[in-house]
Structure formats: C-alpha cells, structure tokens
Amino acid sequence: MTAKLRAPGWYRAGLFTVLGIAFAYLLVGVVRSAMHFPNAWDDGDAVTIVSLIAAPLFFLVGIGCFDYWFYWVSGRPTRPEDHSSHGATSWKDYFRVNTDHKVIGIQYVCTSFFFLFVGGLLAMLMRAELAQPGMQFVNSQQFNGLFSVHAALLIFLFVIPVFAGLANFVIPLMIGAPDMAFPRLNALSFWMLPLAGLLMVGSFFAPGGSFATGWTAYAPLSTEAPIGQMFFTIAVQFAGASSIATALNFLVTIITMRAPGMSFFRMPLLVWANFSTSLLVVIATPFIAASQFFVLLDRALGFQFFDAFVGAGKDGSVLMYQHVFWFYSHPAVYIMMLPGFGIISEVLSVKARKPIFGYRMMAFSLIAIVVLGFTVWAHHMFVSGMQSWIRIPMMITTAIIAVPTGIKIFSWLATLWRGVLHLDTPMLFALGFLTTFTCGGISGVMLAMIPFDIHVSDTYFIVAHIHYVLFGGSLFTIFAGVYYWFPKMTGRMYDERLGKLHFWATFVFFNVTFAPMHVIGVQGMPRRVADYAQEFAGMNLAISIASFLLGLSMLVFLYNMVVSWRLGPRASANPWRALTLEWQVSSPPPIFNFDAVPTVVGGPYEYGIPGAVHGIFQSPAEAKPTPAGSVATSPTTE
Amino acid sequence: MKVRRHPIIQMVVIGAIASAIGIALALWINWFPADAAKQDHPIDTLYDVLMIVSIPIFVLVLTVVLYSVWAFRMRPGQELEDGPPIHGNTRLEVFWTAIPAILLVSLCSYAYAVLNDIETKHPDELVVKVQAVQFAWTFSYPQSGGRTVTSTQLYLPKDKPVRFDIQTKDVLHDFWVPAFRVKIDAVPGITTRLRATPTKLGTFPVVCAELCGLGHSVMRSTAHVLTPAAFDRWLADQQAPAQNAAGGGAARQLSQDQLIALGRDAFAGDGGCGACHTLADAGTTGTTGPDLDRALRGQSEDEIRTDIVDPNARIAPGYSANIMPPTFEQTLSRQQLDGLVAYLATVSK
C-alpha cells in the first residue's frame, strides 16, 4: 500500500487531493487567525475557494504530472529516458500520465466527448422546461444553472479541447515528427482538462446551486453570486492554462519539427489551421484568465473592480469586465472554428480527389482571420452602453472578416467542382458543414449591422446564430474529423451505414431545432429565460421535440464508435488513398510514428497528377520532386 | 438540348429561381413583433435588404454543393480515379475577394445611415427616467416644480419623441420594448440613453433582455401608448391622490372589502407579486420566491407588511437575500400596499 501511495498514479492522486484540501484549511485558518478575524477556523466559503485552487494542483502532483521535473529540479539523478510513460498497450494506459501524443490525443478526444454528452443532456433538460410556458420541472436557479453549465462545458471542455485532441494526434504525424516538442507539458495540459470539467459539473452540488450567470459571467451579477460561481471562475483558469500550454506546444512543434523538405507552403492546411489557432490562443487566452481573476478577487477578497457603487467615487467599472472578457471570447470563436476549417480542407480534398483550390489563399485567409479576429470584440457590446462611436469601426471590421471566410467557402466549392466525390460519412459531414456554416456566417454578417443587432441582441436569434456556427459549424467538422481519422486512431473501420444514418439524423434535426429560433428571436423572445410569453409556445414545443430527436441521433454515433473500436474490421494503413504523411504509416501508427524519417518532396494535395507523392521514406536523392502548385490548369478548360 | 451541356447556365437558372422563391418567402414571413415606433420602419427595411442580399449567396453555396453531389459523385468503376489537378484560378479568386468586400462595405454604409436615423435627437423630447432593480421596472416622469410621477408601468404619448434615461440599482439589466425595436443595458454607475418615438396606440411588453438573476424571466412590465390628451390626464391623475392624502385623506376611505379587492388586483396585476410568488387564490404560479399558500400561514398583518416593504428583514428558509426588490414601499401606492396587506392576511387565515 505504501508503495502504491509513493508511486505516481490514482492512489497517490487521491491522497494528495485530501492533502490539498487540508492545506487549504490550514492556510485559511492561519491567515484568518493572524488577521484576528472572528471564526477564523470555520469559514467554509474561504476554505472552499482555496481548496478549489489547491486540490486540483495537488491532484496533478499526485497523479505524476510533475515527477520528472521535480527529480530534475531537486538535483536527484534524472531517470534515463526509458519511455516507460510512452505509448499504450492496454486500456489502463489511457488512465495514466502518458507522454505519447497519440495516447494524449485519444485521451483528449474521449474526455471532451464525455463532456459533450453531459452538456447535451443539460441542454435537453432545458428544452424539457421550455417545451411549455410557465415552470414545470426546474426552478429559476436550476434553469439558469443549466444553460450556464451547458455553455461553459461545451465551449471550454468540448469544442476547444476536442480540436486540440485531434490535432495532438494528427499534427506530429502530418509533419513527420516523432512526437510533440514537449511531451511532458503535453501530458500536463491534458490532465488539467478533466479537473476543469469536474469543477464545472461539481458546482451543481455547491450550496446555493451551480454557477447561474451564463458562460459570460457578467459582473456584477457574478461577483455577488453564491459559491457555485467560483467553481466556474477557477475551472476556467485550469482550462485556459491547458489551452495555452498546448498552443505553445503546437507552435514550437510546427515551427521546429517539420520533416526535411516540408516548407510552410507544403504543410497540409490542417497544420496551417492549428498554427493560426495557436497564435490566437497564446495571445488571447490570458485575457479571459484576467477577467476571471478579477471576479475571483472581487468576490473572495472584496477588491471592487466591478463595484460601481463604492462610495461617491464609483471606483469600479462594469463595462471593463465585458471588454476584457470579449477580447478573449471573440477570438475564442475563431479558436473554435479555424481547426475545423483545417479538417474540412483535408476531407474535401481527399474525398473529391482534387488538389485544394487556391492553397495559398486558403493559408493567407487563415492569417487574415487571426489578425482581424482581434479587432471585432466589441460587436458583442452594441447595446452595452459603451461609448457609442466604438460601434462603427467594430461593425466594419466584423463585416470585413466575412471576406477571408468567404474566400474559404468559395475555394471549397471550387475544390468540389469536377472532382470524383466519395460521399461517405466524413464527406457528408463536410458538405453539411458547408451549408449550415454558410447560414451561420450570413446571420453573423446580419448581426454586424448595428441597427438590426440592437433589436435582436440577447434574443433567440443569437442562440440560433451561435448554434449554427458552433454546432452546424464546429461540431460538424469535428464529426467529419473523427470519422476521417477513426481508422488511423483505432486501427479499425467504423460502420459506414450507421455513420450515414448519424449524419442524416443530425443534419435534419439540427436544422429543425435551431432554424425556428431565428424566427422567435426576431419576434421578441429573449434568451436565458425559463418562462416566456404564450405566443411563443407552439414554436418552442416544436423546437423541444426536435432537440430530443437530435439528442437521440447522438446515440447512433456513440454506439458506432464504441462497437467499431472493439469489433470493427481492421483498417488498412491508407483506406482513403490520401497523400498526407499520417496515412503513409500503419493504422494505428508505430510507437514513434516513423520507422524512417520521411522527406517531403511535394504539396500535400496533388491528387490527379499521376505518380505524385507528398513524402517519401527513402533518401531524398532517389526522389523525383513535384513542387506544390507547379501544374496549374484553368478550371474552365474542358 | 444546349442547356444540358452548359452546367453553369443550368445552375444560374436554378439558383435564380430558388433565390426568387427564398426572397419571396422571407419577405412574406411576418418576422417582427408589432410595429409601434418611428424606429421600426428603417430597421425592418434594413432586415429586408439583408435578406435580399443574403439569400442568393446561401442559394449559390447550396446549389453548387447539390449540383456537385449530383454531377460529380463517384460512380461504379471510378473507385480509383482522381479529378483534374486544378490548383486555382487567380481571376476567380480576385473576383470572390473583391465582390463580397464591396458588398459588405455598402451594407455597412447603409446600416450606418439607418443608425443615425433611429438615434436622431429631438429638441422637445419627453424624458422618462427608467430605474431597474432585481426584478422590477420603475418609470418616473419629472414634472415642473421638482415633483416626479412614478409608475411601475410605462405610459407614453403617441407621436412624441421620448428619451429614456436608464439606471440600475444593482446588477446589469436591459430595457427593451420589442415593439419599438430598440434596447440598451442598464449599467451600474452610469446612465445610458435610448430614443424612441411611439406611433401606435396600444399596450406592448417591456422586457429585461440581460440576464439579471433568478427573476430575470419575470422582469416584465407593460408599455401603454396613449393619445397625448389621455397621457396628460393620466399624469394629472397620478399627481392627484398624493394631494388628497396630504389634505386630510378621508375623502376616499375604502371599505375593508374594497381594500381586499384592490390588494388582490395588485397581487396578480401591476404590483407584480404574482410573477414570483405562487398564490392559489390569486391564480399565480411564480416560483422565484416562496410559495405564499404555505409561507403566509399564521402571519400577522404587521409581519406581512414588513415582509413586503423590507424583504431582507427575514428570509424564508431555502431562499437568499436580495432577490426580492426592496422598493415596493415606493412603487406601490399607499392604498395598494394597505390592500395587499389586508388581502394577504385574509387569504392566509
């Protein structure tokens, strides 16, 4: 038993979590006694807040995320690199600190999908309440908690990390690297994630209920909320730290570890997309961390950053919270979309059997979105009461960002033109994405127009728009990506018939659920309400029924994934006949990815050129190079 | 069949027909709530223009996707074939960068013109002070002589430009009259302003659009747009009872039954109690605050009065402080308050 408690793993993690809570109790008690506070040793609120920070950190130490670094820091002989924490031989290895990017990728994807299902269930509880006007199943606190936790989980614990997970698995393989640049940091990034998720879900058990101020946690509502709010505030710090560490890891990996011959303009567009996303994450995420630290300090220690009613001086500024928050949270929309653009480029090119149309413009438009993405945040604040002139430049930049996005959509359409379309599940999701995301993009341009936004701001029109972008956009690309790389990740094939059933059910019920929300929004139904006027009853009932069917369609996906992973037919190395490097190794790939270092000799999408290859595994002298874009043919030539 | 050999022409024809149907449908759907202010028309027209521009773009994407699926899908025997290696077309790429950019800048200019139009200042505006508190609205009308008329419902004269000066006593709220199309947040520490000119008689909902806590979904009121003469009469009526009370008060002494009836109306109606409290006798089913069918049992009139005017004095088990507005002594008339106390004391026996 002592040996188990000393070795990294779940036993030691459990012990350390208890130690973390004890540490928090002592720290709070000692400090409060030193300050001569009354009831120094029984302030549950303060102990809880410090525990929320300390317990996850102690858990990470216990499970073994820091072991190697501690050996090194304390001057003890570091263990020679024995790779004992690398690779997985049984399912148990997925529950340990593992440094293999392929294991971490699968850990990420499975964890995020777990939270997708939790968040989806919360959404269905909400729709059950909203099926009729009046209150039926939950009270106001529970309802506000449901939509707050739903959004927070699906943004911070699903869309952002699932893209990081897919990229974690695929990117080192795509650029011909044996692993990520910092494998131990990679493991630490992953393990912070389930902790953040558990804090958010755990807030339901907090006294006073879960956080209930929306995922936006606007001050001063959040700084006066019950203790559940702190679960969100602190969970965001862990999720954010995880994001930043992974993004740094991607940047260093992509810049320094590309295979010989892979210039930036020979990188697959998924690599470009994650490069751009990582830039956004590294620059923007500290801002949400700051906004939540302000809330933490306001609520826990009375800092009054956002208390506008302090004395006559009115020291606090409520609008500042919104500016800092959206300076992250608008780029976050692109953090949740750009990796999906990358996936769509991969899938469309391979499944249409054609080079991606306008490769360089596709790459440049990603960078344009990164730059413009930082100049539009206040379009979330057109009715916030901020200085009214700020609205005008923000309207223009918001509209202009549709130009690079439009370039991508039109280039994808041109990629389809005259191809040989393989209409299997990943391709169906990619095509579904093209239509639903265009719809979400158009409603986004409409929302940029200030006078219209003034009317529909904070209504169901916003709910419809964000779900067309994040569900019809991001989630469709995630499904496309999961089906596309499933053979590579698991070494088995998924069931194509179930995959198609999943697509059609999702596509139809997604539209039936979210399209009517545009209408009730314009008609005047505000969002984030548990009860609504009688005139919206019919539409809401229809939406609720469709949303339950949408939920059911997810079970088809779950069944397909679980059963195919265990019992599906073995997948060949390259079932899609793709050119990118990850398909040139076995499925699943060998433990260090490549037995021989690949040399990249051409573009990643040279379909239709006889004999074209992207990478070779012999010495470069033997290879015949075919540079990217060397064969240009006009699309109008018959 | 010449058309058959020109897929682009075929698609343009199909796309044009589909766009025309889509636009007709979008213009036919009655999207907006009642049209009750001068601000409505420019905003609704902007929306129509956005629809007319957007639908062809969406139809374009949809048509190309569907056409590609129909014309270029893999047929048996093509399993190992590839498409032609087309890498791009500079002219096409310049075209679909420039055209959307021009379109978007034009739309922005148009939206800017609409914005100036709906936010125009008028020299003779009626000023209404809007005070938001969790979870109620108070509207006050400054009168000559420093007096103020206060109401929990919004009364406005028709065809008179109104400026709302909006403040909050606690957290963020958002003042929105969907029928006027305009809204703005009530922000702690600052006064925000909003302009609208009502053009239609009737009653329209006032909604809080910014999440403000547990009672957010019941933070509603009603806007009454009256003829200017009726509005002036209403203002005069509001000032009258206060003078009566000051000058003796006995003039309008109500019987106990009248008081109870008044209290019942206030509870279910413009007093706003029923939005948060369940009370079988008044037929209300709110769940934000305690269920009064149970919580009131055995309470004296004095206790009930304190609970209404100073809700934080004692909190029902399971509920937290600062949920119920502490402002009812100001927002209810003295008779309404007496009526409510009498009514609640009667029904709880």
Interface residues (C-beta under 8 A of the other chain):
Chain A: G134 M135 N139 S140 Q141 N144 G208 A212 T213 G214 Y218 P220 L221 E224 P226 D307 A308 F309 K314 G316 S317 V318 L319 A352 R353 K354 P355 F357 G358 Y359 R360 M361 V383 S384 G385 S388 R391 I392 M395 I396 A399 I400 A402 V403 G406 I407 I409 F410 S411 L413 A414 L416 W417 R418 G419 V420 L421 H422 L423 L431 L434 T435 T438 C439 I442 V445 M446 A448 M449 I450 P451 F452 I454 H455 S457 D458 T459 V519 V522 Q523 G524 P526 R528 V529 A530 D531 Y532 A533 R577 E606 Y607 G608 I609 G629 V631 A632 T633 S634 P635 T636
Chain B: I29 W31 F32 P33 P42 I43 L46 Y47 L50 S54 I57 F58 V61 L62 V64 V65 S68 V69 F72 R73 M74 Q78 L80 E81 D82 G83 P84 P85 I86 H87 G88 N89 L92 E93 W96 T97 P100 A101 L104 V105 L107 C108 A111 Y112 V114 L115 I118 E119 D170 V171 L172 D174 W176 P178 A179 R181 V182 K183 I184 D185 A186 V187 P188 G189 I190 T192 P205 V207 C208 A209 E210 L211 C212 G213 L214 G215 H216 S217 V218 T285 G286 T287 T288 S320 N322
